[in-house]
Amino acid sequence: MNDFVQIVSTIGYPIASCLAMGLFFKYVTDKDRDERQQLSLRHDQEIKEITAALNNNTLALQRLCERIDSNDEG
């Protein structure tokens, strides 16, 4: 608290307030960047899982179609 009073008395309240807002803005921006990066990584993992499930479903449908076609011919 004493440091804040010394800064205000040295450079003035408006400049000290601007510096404080700048530091707060940097903190919020850094935190937001980290959260977006984590969400992006989680999204990439989810897309990989969905792609694998879609490929498995495609293979299952192909096998079913082959069985249906072989039953229709026989």
HELIX and SHEET records of a PDB file:
HELIX    1   1 ASN A    2  ILE A   11  1                                  10    
HELIX    2   2 TYR A   13  GLU A   73  1                                  61    
END                                                                             
